[in-house]
Amino acid sequence: MTGHGVPSSSPAPPPSSGSERRGIQIGEKPTPTRRTYVSRKTGTPGTAKTLRNKGQIDCTRGVSREQRAISRRNKLESSLLSSRGDSRKDKPSRGLKKMRKYQEIRKAVANYYNNLCAIEEERFGKDLRDREVLSISFEEKSFGHVVKPGQQTYRISANVDVDLSSIVVSLALFDGDKMLFACSGIPPNKICDIGCFVRLPNNTITDGFLGLYDHDIAIVTCLGLLEVHPISFKACPDGSQALAAGRAFESGNLMAMDGSVRCNNTWVPGSQGISKAVLGGPLIGKDKGFLGMNFSICHDDDGTSTYAFLPTKLLRKRLEHFGVLKLLGSLSPKHLHFRGYSLPKGVSSTIPSGFMKTIYRLKSYGYPMPPPLVLELNGELLNHFEERFGELLAWKGYPYGDLAKSCRNRVWYQLPKEVVTDISRRVVSVASFNGFVRFFACTGLIIKWHGSKATHTVILTSASLVSRCNDDKIDSNLTIEVFLPLNQRSCGTLEFYNLNYNIAIVSLKKNLSAVRPEDIFSKTVQEPSEKVVAIGRDTRLGPLMATIGNVKHGKKGCKLDCKDLKLSTCKIKKAGIGGPLINFDGSFVGMNFYDGSEATPFLPRHKIVEVLSRVNDLPSESGCNNPMPIDVSEGTKKTRWPVPEPYWYHGSLDVDRSYVPKCIGRHLQ
């Protein structure tokens, strides 16, 4: 290094005796050897002392012992901190773990529903054609003369006139910023006749909900916006003078044009100026009474242009046929429960923008289509098969989130572990299909069949799976699918059924693995314990459901007429139909049904065994391809097993008529 001397490569000086010194004699004092160093700075040779005196050798002493100890301690602490940092990187924090788990759950749920939506769209999207959109924007044209506020009145009763400008609105249909069509409208009972944006008499624009329509009129609803004046439905004499009114959407001007009424519900304008802004607007008679609503433009053979209008009497009948007057004229709860609703004959309904996937889902599940505005106004479907009950238990590896929820009684915690394992390997979800449309969904129980040739997995479930409550026969066109987690699905074959006791036996074409069948034919039969548990399996994702109750004395409140039924206080939903009722030791008590009441009917085990003991070998294993009815009709009254039908409920309007909640629906554009 610079400043240090290095040994010279030159040979040592010769000995003083002149001969080569070969060693040191004993007792002889050795002569010190003189070494020569060369400075790296100057290249000058010299001794270490000489170079040190000249400052060309660094004579600074090394670090002290204390300093070396401090240095070692600092290095040790640094290595410890580094190792701690590495371990923290290897082990993420609890919050990071929760976030990653949440992201995995969201991804699993999204993948499940995306796959489901893709299948449903492929199966049911062909029937719903894409909306045809015009390539050219609609151009509004004015007609007649502009009517100022207060200039023209409309008679609503013998002595009461109102300003005509207060009841005529303008409506327009848009695709983005492009206007596709514009016309006028009149609001009897908050109803307008076509469009999606509504310009009000005060020149403000609001949203309209397009609902029902036929070849002449359409219904657009605006909520909580206008004071509605009643319409006097009176006959229209031929040849009377009339005034047609309409409002332009862009300018908001109210326009009017004189004309005369002809036969066949048409009228001829005083001038030949034709404008579609007249359509949907009112036709006012000479006495200022309402004659009807304009709905189309006609061209006679002689080239004369006329307007067709719907007279008040026919308009009232049309609105009654639509069900609009009954629906919006009274907002009592009985009119907000759409039980058994179906579209009137000849009437169509639009699919709200943003709800196409919902419609596909409803079609695939076989549910009724919603009435107009129910989806947009936060309506809900009740009595559907996806309703859950009790405490949920996820299967191992369940990827769709934590199912823990508040439950008054923790059911699964109270049952022995072996019982829970048995239940999870013998309770299945069962569904029947008519083509791609689901017919019914419920729960089933895997049982040991007493027949001598039983080699397939056998399931006990409800006969509602393959029949309707008012039919005395089964639907032979249905296919059956059985699901048991983790991911075991198999097609089922209906073997036996009895409609009086609502019992069905289904065998599987492909056996399920790791099952633990229930031996309901065992001679060791236990009576129901003080507390019982009703079990079901979710029809969609497959977790188990359970609720605790007691067996009741008597049948008070039961809506089913089978005399052998008993009741428990376990509260289930439709998905629990066909599921087992068990004691806390896991023993089978009976099969559950659902009638919509507070109590749960169940058919006792001894009655099920009595019915099934009348048959032996499975028909499919005996060379028979048709299901076999179990005959127990001797002196037995025919019973019906109605299942509550799904229906739509418009609960948001049931709370407060003057308050309109924020809607999840989007207007059509």
C-alpha positions as CSV (number, residue, x, y, z in Angstrom):
1,M,0.0,0.0,0.0
2,T,1.1,3.6,-0.5
3,G,3.5,4.7,2.3
4,H,4.5,1.1,3.3
5,G,8.0,-0.4,2.5
6,V,8.3,-3.8,0.8
7,P,11.3,-6.2,0.9
8,S,13.8,-5.6,-1.9
9,S,14.4,-8.4,-4.4
10,S,18.2,-7.7,-4.4
11,P,20.4,-10.4,-2.8
12,A,21.8,-10.0,0.7
13,P,25.3,-8.6,1.2
14,P,28.2,-11.1,1.2
15,P,29.7,-12.2,4.6
16,S,32.6,-10.4,6.0
17,S,34.9,-13.4,5.8
18,G,34.6,-13.4,2.0
19,S,33.3,-17.0,1.9
20,E,29.6,-18.0,1.7
21,R,28.0,-18.3,5.1
22,R,26.3,-21.7,5.3
23,G,24.8,-21.6,8.9
24,I,25.2,-20.5,12.5
25,Q,27.6,-22.2,14.8
26,I,26.5,-23.2,18.3
27,G,27.3,-20.6,20.8
28,E,27.8,-18.0,18.1
29,K,25.6,-14.9,18.3
30,P,23.8,-14.5,15.0
31,T,24.4,-11.3,13.0
32,P,21.2,-9.4,12.4
33,T,20.1,-9.2,8.8
34,R,19.5,-5.8,7.3
35,R,16.5,-5.6,5.0
36,T,15.9,-3.0,2.4
37,Y,12.5,-1.4,1.7
38,V,11.3,0.6,-1.3
39,S,8.9,3.4,-1.0
40,R,5.8,3.1,-3.3
41,K,5.4,6.8,-3.4
42,T,8.9,7.7,-4.7
43,G,10.4,4.3,-5.5
44,T,13.4,5.2,-3.2
45,P,15.0,2.3,-1.4
46,G,15.7,2.5,2.3
47,T,15.2,1.0,5.7
48,A,11.8,1.0,7.5
49,K,13.1,3.5,10.0
50,T,14.3,5.8,7.3
51,L,11.1,5.6,5.4
52,R,9.1,6.1,8.6
53,N,11.0,9.2,9.5
54,K,10.3,10.6,6.0
55,G,6.5,9.9,6.5
56,Q,6.4,7.4,3.7
57,I,5.2,4.5,5.9
58,D,1.8,4.6,7.7
59,C,2.5,3.8,11.3
60,T,-1.0,4.2,12.6
61,R,-1.9,1.4,15.0
62,G,-5.0,-0.8,14.4
63,V,-8.4,-0.4,16.1
64,S,-8.5,-1.1,19.8
65,R,-10.1,-4.1,21.5
66,E,-13.1,-2.1,22.6
67,Q,-13.7,-0.8,19.1
68,R,-13.5,-4.3,17.6
69,A,-16.1,-5.5,20.2
70,I,-18.4,-2.7,19.3
71,S,-18.0,-3.5,15.6
72,R,-18.8,-7.2,16.2
73,R,-21.9,-6.3,18.2
74,N,-23.1,-3.9,15.5
75,K,-22.7,-6.6,12.9
76,L,-24.6,-9.1,15.0
77,E,-27.5,-6.7,15.5
78,S,-27.6,-5.9,11.8
79,S,-27.8,-9.6,10.9
80,L,-30.6,-10.2,13.5
81,L,-32.6,-7.3,12.1
82,S,-32.1,-8.6,8.5
83,S,-33.3,-12.1,9.5
84,R,-36.4,-10.7,11.2
85,G,-37.2,-8.7,8.1
86,D,-36.9,-11.8,5.9
87,S,-39.1,-13.8,8.2
88,R,-41.8,-11.1,8.1
89,K,-41.7,-11.2,4.3
90,D,-42.1,-14.9,4.4
91,K,-45.0,-14.7,6.8
92,P,-47.6,-12.1,5.7
93,S,-49.7,-10.3,8.3
94,R,-53.2,-11.3,9.4
95,G,-54.8,-8.4,7.5
96,L,-53.0,-9.4,4.3
97,K,-54.1,-13.0,4.7
98,K,-57.7,-11.9,5.1
99,M,-57.5,-9.6,2.0
100,R,-56.0,-12.4,-0.1
101,K,-58.8,-14.8,1.1
102,Y,-61.4,-12.2,0.3
103,Q,-60.0,-11.8,-3.2
104,E,-60.0,-15.6,-3.7
105,I,-63.7,-15.8,-2.6
106,R,-64.7,-13.0,-4.9
107,K,-62.9,-14.6,-7.8
108,A,-64.5,-18.0,-7.1
109,V,-68.0,-16.4,-6.9
110,A,-67.4,-14.3,-10.0
111,N,-66.2,-17.4,-12.0
112,Y,-69.2,-19.4,-10.8
113,Y,-71.8,-16.8,-11.9
114,N,-70.0,-15.9,-15.1
115,N,-70.0,-19.6,-16.1
116,L,-73.7,-19.8,-15.1
117,C,-74.6,-16.7,-17.0
118,A,-72.8,-17.9,-20.1
119,I,-74.7,-21.2,-20.1
120,E,-78.1,-19.4,-19.5
121,E,-77.4,-16.9,-22.3
122,E,-76.6,-19.7,-24.7
123,R,-79.7,-21.6,-23.8
124,F,-82.3,-18.7,-23.5
125,G,-80.8,-15.7,-25.2
126,K,-81.9,-16.9,-28.7
127,D,-85.5,-16.0,-28.0
128,L,-84.6,-12.4,-27.1
129,R,-83.7,-10.5,-30.2
130,D,-81.4,-7.5,-30.1
131,R,-83.1,-4.2,-30.3
132,E,-83.0,-2.6,-33.7
133,V,-81.7,0.9,-33.6
134,L,-82.3,3.4,-36.4
135,S,-79.1,4.8,-38.0
136,I,-80.8,8.3,-38.6
137,S,-81.8,10.5,-35.8
138,F,-85.5,11.4,-35.4
139,E,-86.4,14.9,-36.5
140,E,-89.2,16.7,-34.7
141,K,-91.7,18.7,-36.7
142,S,-94.0,21.4,-35.3
143,F,-97.7,21.6,-36.2
144,G,-100.7,24.0,-35.7
145,H,-100.0,26.9,-33.4
146,V,-98.3,27.3,-30.1
147,V,-100.5,27.4,-27.0
148,K,-99.4,29.6,-24.1
149,P,-100.1,28.5,-20.5
150,G,-103.7,29.4,-19.6
151,Q,-104.7,30.0,-23.2
152,Q,-106.6,26.7,-23.6
153,T,-108.5,24.8,-21.0
154,Y,-109.7,21.2,-20.6
155,R,-112.9,20.3,-18.8
156,I,-112.6,17.5,-16.2
157,S,-116.2,17.9,-14.9
158,A,-119.3,19.9,-15.4
159,N,-118.0,23.1,-13.7
160,V,-114.3,22.5,-13.5
161,D,-111.8,23.4,-16.2
162,V,-108.0,22.9,-16.0
163,D,-105.2,24.3,-18.1
164,L,-104.6,22.1,-21.0
165,S,-100.8,22.7,-20.8
166,S,-100.8,21.1,-17.4
167,I,-101.8,17.6,-18.6
168,V,-99.8,17.2,-21.9
169,V,-96.3,16.0,-21.7
170,S,-93.7,15.1,-24.3
171,L,-91.8,11.8,-24.4
172,A,-88.7,10.7,-26.3
173,L,-86.8,7.5,-26.9
174,F,-83.0,7.9,-27.0
175,D,-80.1,5.7,-27.9
176,G,-77.3,7.5,-26.1
177,D,-77.6,11.1,-27.3
178,K,-79.4,10.2,-30.5
179,M,-83.2,10.7,-30.5
180,L,-85.0,7.7,-32.0
181,F,-88.6,8.9,-31.6
182,A,-90.7,11.6,-29.9
183,C,-94.4,12.1,-29.3
184,S,-96.9,13.4,-26.7
185,G,-98.6,11.8,-23.8
186,I,-101.4,12.3,-21.3
187,P,-101.1,11.2,-17.7
188,P,-104.3,9.5,-16.4
189,N,-103.3,7.9,-13.0
190,K,-99.6,8.6,-13.5
191,I,-99.5,6.8,-16.9
192,C,-98.0,8.1,-20.0
193,D,-98.1,6.3,-23.3
194,I,-94.7,5.8,-24.8
195,G,-91.0,6.8,-24.3
196,C,-88.3,6.8,-21.8
197,F,-87.6,10.5,-21.1
198,V,-90.5,12.7,-20.2
199,R,-90.6,16.5,-20.5
200,L,-93.1,17.9,-18.0
201,P,-95.2,21.0,-18.4
202,N,-92.7,22.9,-16.2
203,N,-90.1,22.2,-18.9
204,T,-88.1,19.8,-16.7
205,I,-87.1,16.3,-18.0
206,T,-87.4,13.1,-15.9
207,D,-87.1,9.4,-16.4
208,G,-89.9,7.2,-17.6
209,F,-90.2,3.5,-17.1
210,L,-91.4,1.7,-20.2
211,G,-93.6,-1.3,-19.3
212,L,-96.5,-2.9,-21.1
213,Y,-97.4,-2.3,-24.8
214,D,-99.5,-3.7,-27.7
215,H,-99.8,-2.7,-31.3
216,D,-101.5,0.6,-30.5
217,I,-100.3,2.0,-27.1
218,A,-97.5,1.6,-24.6
219,I,-97.4,2.4,-20.9
220,V,-94.6,4.6,-19.4
221,T,-94.8,5.3,-15.7
222,C,-93.4,8.4,-13.9
223,L,-93.7,8.2,-10.1
224,G,-94.4,11.0,-7.7
225,L,-94.3,13.8,-10.2
226,L,-97.7,15.0,-11.4
227,E,-101.0,15.9,-9.9
228,V,-103.4,13.6,-11.9
229,H,-106.7,14.9,-13.1
230,P,-109.5,12.4,-13.7
231,I,-110.7,11.8,-17.3
232,S,-114.4,11.8,-18.2
233,F,-115.0,8.8,-20.4
234,K,-117.8,10.0,-22.7
235,A,-119.0,9.1,-26.2
236,C,-117.7,11.0,-29.2
237,P,-120.2,12.2,-31.8
238,D,-119.3,12.1,-35.5
239,G,-118.7,15.3,-37.3
240,S,-117.9,17.3,-34.1
241,Q,-115.1,19.8,-34.1
242,A,-112.0,18.8,-32.2
243,L,-108.7,20.2,-31.1
244,A,-105.6,18.0,-31.1
245,A,-102.8,18.9,-28.7
246,G,-99.1,17.8,-28.4
247,R,-95.9,18.9,-26.9
248,A,-92.5,19.2,-28.6
249,F,-89.6,17.5,-26.7
250,E,-86.7,19.7,-27.7
251,S,-88.5,23.1,-27.3
252,G,-91.1,22.1,-24.8
253,N,-93.8,24.1,-26.6
254,L,-97.4,23.0,-26.4
255,M,-98.9,22.9,-29.9
256,A,-102.6,22.6,-31.0
257,M,-104.3,22.0,-34.3
258,D,-108.1,22.1,-35.2
259,G,-109.8,19.3,-37.0
260,S,-113.1,17.5,-37.4
261,V,-114.0,14.0,-36.2
262,R,-115.0,11.4,-38.8
263,C,-116.4,7.9,-38.6
264,N,-114.2,4.9,-37.7
265,N,-112.5,6.8,-34.9
266,T,-110.5,9.1,-37.2
267,W,-110.3,12.9,-37.6
268,V,-109.1,15.2,-40.3
269,P,-106.8,18.1,-39.5
270,G,-107.8,21.6,-40.7
271,S,-104.4,21.9,-42.4
272,Q,-102.4,19.1,-44.0
273,G,-99.3,19.6,-41.8
274,I,-98.4,16.2,-40.5
275,S,-96.4,15.7,-37.3
276,K,-95.7,12.7,-35.1
277,A,-95.7,15.0,-32.1
278,V,-99.6,14.7,-32.2
279,L,-99.4,11.0,-31.5
280,G,-100.1,10.1,-27.9
281,G,-101.6,13.5,-27.2
282,P,-105.2,14.2,-26.3
283,L,-108.1,15.0,-28.7
284,I,-110.3,17.7,-27.1
285,G,-114.0,18.1,-28.2
286,K,-115.8,21.4,-28.8
287,D,-117.1,21.3,-25.2
288,K,-113.5,21.0,-24.0
289,G,-114.1,17.4,-23.0
290,F,-111.6,14.5,-23.6
291,L,-112.5,12.6,-26.7
292,G,-109.6,10.1,-26.9
293,M,-105.9,9.6,-27.6
294,N,-104.2,9.9,-31.0
295,F,-102.2,6.9,-31.8
296,S,-101.5,6.7,-35.6
297,I,-101.4,8.5,-38.9
298,C,-103.4,7.2,-41.8
299,H,-103.4,8.0,-45.5
300,D,-106.6,7.7,-47.5
301,D,-106.8,6.6,-51.2
302,D,-107.3,10.2,-52.3
303,G,-104.1,11.3,-50.6
304,T,-105.9,12.8,-47.6
305,S,-104.0,12.4,-44.3
306,T,-106.0,11.6,-41.2
307,Y,-105.2,10.7,-37.6
308,A,-106.6,7.6,-35.9
309,F,-107.6,8.0,-32.2
310,L,-108.6,5.6,-29.5
311,P,-112.0,6.8,-28.0
312,T,-112.3,7.1,-24.3
313,K,-114.5,4.1,-23.9
314,L,-112.0,1.8,-25.8
315,L,-109.1,3.4,-24.0
316,R,-110.6,2.6,-20.7
317,K,-111.2,-1.0,-21.7
318,R,-107.6,-1.2,-23.0
319,L,-106.2,0.0,-19.7
320,E,-108.4,-2.4,-17.8
321,H,-107.2,-5.2,-20.0
322,F,-103.6,-4.1,-19.3
323,G,-104.4,-4.3,-15.6
324,V,-103.1,-0.7,-15.1
325,L,-106.2,0.9,-13.6
326,K,-106.5,-1.8,-11.0
327,L,-102.8,-1.8,-10.2
328,L,-102.1,1.9,-9.9
329,G,-105.6,3.0,-8.9
330,S,-105.1,1.2,-5.5
331,L,-101.8,0.7,-3.8
332,S,-103.2,-1.7,-1.1
333,P,-101.0,-4.6,-0.2
334,K,-103.3,-7.2,-1.9
335,H,-102.6,-5.5,-5.2
336,L,-98.8,-5.6,-4.6
337,H,-98.6,-9.4,-4.2
338,F,-98.5,-10.6,-7.8
339,R,-99.6,-14.2,-7.1
340,G,-100.3,-16.1,-10.3
341,Y,-99.5,-13.0,-12.5
342,S,-99.2,-13.4,-16.2
343,L,-99.2,-11.0,-19.1
344,P,-102.7,-10.2,-20.5
345,K,-103.5,-11.7,-23.9
346,G,-102.0,-9.7,-26.7
347,V,-99.9,-7.6,-24.4
348,S,-96.1,-7.6,-24.3
349,S,-93.6,-6.3,-21.8
350,T,-90.2,-4.8,-22.3
351,I,-87.1,-6.2,-20.6
352,P,-85.5,-3.4,-18.6
353,S,-82.0,-2.4,-19.5
354,G,-79.5,-4.0,-17.2
355,F,-81.7,-7.0,-16.3
356,M,-81.1,-9.3,-19.2
357,K,-79.1,-11.7,-17.1
358,T,-81.8,-11.7,-14.5
359,I,-84.3,-12.7,-17.2
360,Y,-82.1,-15.5,-18.3
361,R,-81.8,-16.8,-14.8
362,L,-85.6,-16.6,-14.2
363,K,-86.2,-18.6,-17.4
364,S,-83.7,-21.3,-16.5
365,Y,-85.2,-21.7,-13.0
366,G,-88.7,-21.8,-14.4
367,Y,-89.9,-18.8,-12.4
368,P,-92.7,-16.4,-13.5
369,M,-91.6,-13.3,-15.4
370,P,-91.9,-10.1,-13.3
371,P,-94.8,-7.7,-13.8
372,P,-93.9,-4.3,-15.2
373,L,-91.7,-2.0,-13.0
374,V,-91.2,-4.7,-10.4
375,L,-87.5,-5.2,-11.2
376,E,-86.9,-1.4,-11.6
377,L,-88.6,-0.6,-8.3
378,N,-86.6,-3.1,-6.2
379,G,-89.3,-5.8,-6.3
380,E,-88.4,-9.3,-5.1
381,L,-89.4,-12.9,-5.9
382,L,-90.7,-14.8,-2.9
383,N,-91.2,-18.5,-2.3
384,H,-88.3,-19.5,-4.5
385,F,-86.2,-22.6,-4.1
386,E,-83.0,-20.7,-3.4
387,E,-84.2,-19.4,0.0
388,R,-82.0,-20.8,2.8
389,F,-83.0,-21.6,6.4
390,G,-81.4,-22.2,9.7
391,E,-77.6,-22.5,10.2
392,L,-75.5,-23.3,7.2
393,L,-72.6,-25.7,7.1
394,A,-70.1,-25.5,4.2
395,W,-68.5,-28.6,2.7
396,K,-64.7,-29.0,2.9
397,G,-63.0,-26.8,0.5
398,Y,-66.1,-24.5,0.0
399,P,-64.7,-21.6,-2.0
400,Y,-67.6,-19.2,-1.8
401,G,-67.0,-17.4,1.5
402,D,-67.7,-17.8,5.2
403,L,-71.2,-19.1,5.8
404,A,-71.3,-18.1,9.5
405,K,-74.4,-16.2,10.2
406,S,-76.4,-15.2,13.3
407,C,-78.6,-18.1,14.4
408,R,-80.5,-18.4,17.6
409,N,-79.5,-22.0,18.1
410,R,-76.1,-23.2,16.9
411,V,-77.2,-26.5,15.4
412,W,-74.1,-28.1,14.0
413,Y,-72.1,-27.4,17.2
414,Q,-74.6,-29.3,19.3
415,L,-74.6,-32.4,17.1
416,P,-71.9,-35.1,17.6
417,K,-69.1,-35.0,15.1
418,E,-69.9,-38.5,13.8
419,V,-73.5,-37.5,13.2
420,V,-72.5,-34.4,11.2
421,T,-70.2,-36.5,9.1
422,D,-72.9,-39.0,8.4
423,I,-75.4,-36.3,7.4
424,S,-72.9,-34.6,5.1
425,R,-72.4,-38.0,3.2
426,R,-76.1,-38.9,2.9
427,V,-78.1,-35.7,2.4
428,V,-78.2,-34.6,-1.3
429,S,-79.7,-31.9,-3.4
430,V,-82.2,-33.1,-6.1
431,A,-83.7,-31.2,-9.0
432,S,-85.9,-32.2,-12.0
433,F,-85.8,-30.5,-15.4
434,N,-88.0,-30.2,-18.4
435,G,-85.3,-29.7,-21.1
436,F,-83.1,-26.9,-19.8
437,V,-85.8,-25.4,-17.6
438,R,-85.9,-26.5,-13.9
439,F,-89.2,-28.0,-12.8
440,F,-88.6,-28.6,-9.1
441,A,-85.8,-28.6,-6.5
442,C,-85.6,-30.2,-3.1
443,T,-83.5,-32.4,-0.7
444,G,-83.0,-36.1,-0.8
445,L,-81.7,-38.8,1.6
446,I,-79.5,-41.7,0.5
447,I,-80.9,-44.9,2.0
448,K,-80.1,-48.6,2.1
449,W,-82.6,-50.3,-0.1
450,H,-84.1,-53.6,1.2
451,G,-84.3,-55.1,-2.2
452,S,-82.2,-58.2,-3.0
453,K,-80.7,-56.7,-6.2
454,A,-80.0,-53.1,-5.0
455,T,-76.6,-52.3,-6.5
456,H,-77.2,-48.6,-7.3
457,T,-77.3,-45.6,-4.9
458,V,-81.0,-45.1,-3.8
459,I,-82.5,-41.8,-2.7
460,L,-85.7,-41.1,-0.7
461,T,-87.3,-37.8,-1.6
462,S,-90.6,-36.1,-2.2
463,A,-92.9,-37.0,-5.2
464,S,-93.4,-33.3,-5.8
465,L,-90.1,-33.6,-7.7
466,V,-92.0,-35.3,-10.6
467,S,-95.6,-34.2,-10.3
468,R,-97.9,-31.2,-9.7
469,C,-100.2,-31.0,-6.7
470,N,-103.4,-31.1,-8.8
471,D,-102.3,-34.0,-11.0
472,D,-102.9,-37.7,-10.3
473,K,-99.9,-38.7,-12.5
474,I,-96.2,-37.9,-12.8
475,D,-94.5,-36.1,-15.7
476,S,-92.5,-38.7,-17.5
477,N,-90.6,-36.1,-19.6
478,L,-88.6,-34.9,-16.7
479,T,-85.0,-35.6,-16.1
480,I,-83.5,-35.8,-12.6
481,E,-80.1,-34.6,-11.4
482,V,-78.5,-35.3,-8.0
483,F,-75.7,-33.2,-6.4
484,L,-73.4,-34.2,-3.5
485,P,-70.4,-32.1,-2.6
486,L,-67.5,-31.8,-3.3
487,N,-68.4,-32.0,-6.9
488,Q,-70.4,-35.2,-7.5
489,R,-73.3,-35.0,-9.9
490,S,-75.3,-37.9,-11.3
491,C,-78.4,-38.4,-13.3
492,G,-81.3,-40.1,-11.5
493,T,-84.0,-42.6,-12.5
494,L,-87.4,-42.5,-10.9
495,E,-88.1,-46.1,-9.6
496,F,-91.1,-45.9,-7.3
497,Y,-93.6,-43.2,-6.3
498,N,-96.7,-42.8,-4.2
499,L,-98.7,-39.5,-4.7
500,N,-100.9,-40.1,-1.7
501,Y,-98.0,-40.0,0.7
502,N,-95.8,-37.9,-1.5
503,I,-92.9,-40.4,-1.6
504,A,-90.5,-41.0,-4.4
505,I,-87.5,-43.4,-4.8
506,V,-84.8,-42.4,-7.2
507,S,-81.8,-44.5,-8.2
508,L,-78.6,-43.1,-9.6
509,K,-77.1,-44.2,-13.0
510,K,-73.6,-43.5,-11.6
511,N,-73.0,-44.2,-8.0
512,L,-71.7,-41.6,-5.7
513,S,-68.5,-42.2,-3.7
514,A,-67.9,-42.1,0.1
515,V,-71.6,-42.1,0.9
516,R,-73.1,-43.3,4.2
517,P,-76.6,-44.5,3.5
518,E,-79.3,-44.3,6.2
519,D,-80.9,-47.7,7.1
520,I,-84.5,-46.6,7.5
521,F,-85.6,-50.3,7.4
522,S,-83.6,-51.1,10.6
523,K,-85.7,-52.8,13.3
524,T,-84.2,-50.5,15.8
525,V,-86.6,-47.6,15.7
526,Q,-86.4,-44.7,18.2
527,E,-89.2,-42.3,19.0
528,P,-88.6,-38.5,18.4
529,S,-86.5,-37.0,21.2
530,E,-87.3,-33.8,23.0
531,K,-85.5,-31.8,20.3
532,V,-85.3,-32.7,16.7
533,V,-83.3,-31.2,13.7
534,A,-84.6,-30.6,10.2
535,I,-81.9,-30.9,7.5
536,G,-81.8,-29.6,3.9
537,R,-79.2,-28.9,1.3
538,D,-78.9,-25.7,-0.6
539,T,-80.1,-26.1,-4.2
540,R,-77.5,-23.8,-5.7
541,L,-74.1,-24.1,-4.0
542,G,-74.7,-27.1,-1.9
543,P,-74.1,-26.2,1.8
544,L,-76.1,-28.0,4.4
545,M,-78.9,-26.2,6.3
546,A,-80.2,-27.2,9.7
547,T,-82.7,-25.8,12.2
548,I,-83.8,-27.1,15.7
549,G,-87.3,-27.6,16.9
550,N,-89.7,-29.8,18.9
551,V,-92.3,-32.3,17.8
552,K,-95.8,-30.8,18.3
553,H,-98.9,-32.5,19.6
554,G,-101.7,-32.3,17.1
555,K,-101.9,-30.8,13.6
556,K,-103.3,-27.4,14.2
557,G,-102.2,-25.0,11.5
558,C,-101.2,-27.6,9.0
559,K,-102.4,-26.8,5.5
560,L,-101.8,-30.4,4.1
561,D,-104.6,-32.9,4.5
562,C,-102.7,-36.2,4.9
563,K,-103.9,-37.7,8.2
564,D,-100.6,-39.4,9.0
565,L,-98.6,-36.2,9.0
566,K,-97.1,-34.8,12.2
567,L,-95.7,-31.3,12.9
568,S,-92.4,-30.0,14.3
569,T,-91.5,-26.4,15.2
570,C,-88.5,-26.5,12.9
571,K,-88.8,-23.7,10.3
572,I,-87.6,-24.6,6.9
573,K,-88.1,-23.3,3.3
574,K,-89.0,-25.0,0.0
575,A,-85.4,-26.4,-0.5
576,G,-86.0,-28.5,2.7
577,I,-88.8,-30.5,1.2
578,G,-87.8,-34.2,1.1
579,G,-85.1,-33.6,3.7
580,P,-84.7,-35.8,6.9
581,L,-85.9,-34.9,10.4
582,I,-83.5,-36.5,12.9
583,N,-82.8,-36.9,16.6
584,F,-79.7,-35.5,18.1
585,D,-78.1,-39.0,17.9
586,G,-78.6,-38.9,14.1
587,S,-81.5,-41.4,14.0
588,F,-84.1,-40.9,11.2
589,V,-87.5,-39.5,12.5
590,G,-89.3,-38.7,9.2
591,M,-89.3,-36.7,5.9
592,N,-90.1,-33.0,5.9
593,F,-92.5,-31.0,3.8
594,Y,-93.3,-27.3,3.4
595,D,-96.7,-25.6,3.3
596,G,-95.7,-22.0,4.0
597,S,-97.0,-22.2,7.7
598,E,-95.0,-21.6,10.8
599,A,-94.7,-25.3,11.6
600,T,-93.1,-28.0,9.4
601,P,-95.2,-31.1,8.5
602,F,-93.3,-34.4,8.3
603,L,-94.2,-38.0,7.4
604,P,-93.1,-40.3,10.2
605,R,-90.5,-43.0,9.6
606,H,-92.8,-45.9,10.3
607,K,-95.3,-44.7,7.7
608,I,-92.6,-44.4,5.1
609,V,-91.3,-47.9,5.8
610,E,-94.8,-49.2,5.7
611,V,-95.3,-47.8,2.2
612,L,-91.9,-48.8,0.8
613,S,-92.2,-52.4,2.3
614,R,-94.9,-53.1,-0.3
615,V,-92.2,-53.2,-3.1
616,N,-88.9,-54.9,-3.4
617,D,-86.6,-55.0,-6.4
618,L,-85.9,-51.8,-8.3
619,P,-87.7,-51.7,-11.7
620,S,-84.5,-50.6,-13.5
621,E,-82.6,-53.6,-12.1
622,S,-85.4,-56.0,-13.1
623,G,-85.5,-55.0,-16.8
624,C,-88.4,-52.5,-16.5
625,N,-87.8,-49.0,-18.0
626,N,-90.8,-47.3,-16.4
627,P,-91.3,-46.1,-12.8
628,M,-93.8,-48.2,-10.8
629,P,-96.5,-46.7,-8.5
630,I,-96.8,-48.0,-5.0
631,D,-100.4,-49.0,-4.5
632,V,-101.7,-48.3,-1.0
633,S,-105.2,-47.1,-2.0
634,E,-107.3,-49.5,0.1
635,G,-109.5,-47.2,2.0
636,T,-107.1,-44.3,1.7
637,K,-108.4,-40.9,0.8
638,K,-106.6,-39.1,-2.0
639,T,-104.6,-36.3,-0.7
640,R,-103.1,-33.2,-2.2
641,W,-99.6,-31.8,-1.5
642,P,-99.7,-28.1,-2.7
643,V,-96.3,-26.3,-2.6
644,P,-96.4,-22.5,-2.3
645,E,-95.9,-21.0,-5.7
646,P,-93.2,-18.4,-6.3
647,Y,-94.6,-14.9,-6.8
648,W,-93.4,-11.3,-7.1
649,Y,-93.8,-8.7,-4.4
650,H,-93.8,-4.9,-4.8
651,G,-93.0,-4.1,-1.2
652,S,-91.3,-0.7,-1.7
653,L,-94.7,0.9,-2.6
654,D,-96.4,-0.9,0.3
655,V,-94.6,1.3,2.8
656,D,-95.3,4.8,1.8
657,R,-97.2,5.9,-1.3
658,S,-95.6,9.4,-1.3
659,Y,-92.1,8.1,-0.9
660,V,-90.4,6.6,-3.9
661,P,-87.1,4.8,-3.0
662,K,-84.0,4.9,-5.1
663,C,-84.5,2.3,-7.9
664,I,-81.9,-0.2,-9.0
665,G,-83.3,-0.3,-12.5
666,R,-82.1,1.7,-15.4
667,H,-84.3,3.3,-18.1
668,L,-84.0,2.1,-21.6
669,Q,-81.9,4.2,-23.9
